[in-house]
């Protein structure tokens, strides 16, 4: 491998690692901003025409629609904790696809017991406005159950 080819290879590999790290921060910010109730910033994690599909909880398109959906469906701040795990991401230029396992723990409220749910997000990402954002995020629940006995 020539010096120039090696430099291009190293540059491409470094770019991939930087992209993966940024997408990882995006996934973490999704959970953190939701749990803090910072819904305008949360909606900003999506591309202008981004889509969020939470199954039975609702579906929204565009940042304003996504923010509105979360205002209507999210428990009060402090009443829920989101935990991402086991992300897998495939990058193709300025787009990417991935899956992220999630766990949500909901505090007891309004006569309901605390609960836990585990599921999977199927994501499409796009580099938009110079950074990675969600193009679409589709959630599916694998298991949900009340905590305790």
Secondary structure as the mmCIF struct_conf table of DSSP 4:
data_model
#
loop_
_struct_conf.conf_type_id
_struct_conf.id
_struct_conf.beg_label_comp_id
_struct_conf.beg_label_asym_id
_struct_conf.beg_label_seq_id
_struct_conf.end_label_comp_id
_struct_conf.end_label_asym_id
_struct_conf.end_label_seq_id
HELX_RH_AL_P HELX_RH_AL_P1 UNK A 3 UNK A 36
TURN_TY1_P TURN_TY1_P1 UNK A 37 UNK A 37
HELX_RH_AL_P HELX_RH_AL_P2 UNK A 39 UNK A 43
TURN_TY1_P TURN_TY1_P2 UNK A 44 UNK A 45
STRN STRN1 UNK A 46 UNK A 53
HELX_RH_3T_P HELX_RH_3T_P1 UNK A 55 UNK A 57
STRN STRN2 UNK A 59 UNK A 61
HELX_RH_AL_P HELX_RH_AL_P3 UNK A 62 UNK A 73
HELX_LH_PP_P HELX_LH_PP_P1 UNK A 74 UNK A 76
TURN_TY1_P TURN_TY1_P3 UNK A 77 UNK A 78
BEND BEND1 UNK A 79 UNK A 79
STRN STRN3 UNK A 80 UNK A 92
TURN_TY1_P TURN_TY1_P4 UNK A 93 UNK A 94
STRN STRN4 UNK A 95 UNK A 106
STRN STRN5 UNK A 109 UNK A 109
TURN_TY1_P TURN_TY1_P5 UNK A 110 UNK A 111
STRN STRN6 UNK A 112 UNK A 112
HELX_LH_PP_P HELX_LH_PP_P2 UNK A 113 UNK A 114
STRN STRN7 UNK A 115 UNK A 128
TURN_TY1_P TURN_TY1_P6 UNK A 129 UNK A 130
STRN STRN8 UNK A 131 UNK A 146
BEND BEND2 UNK A 147 UNK A 147
#
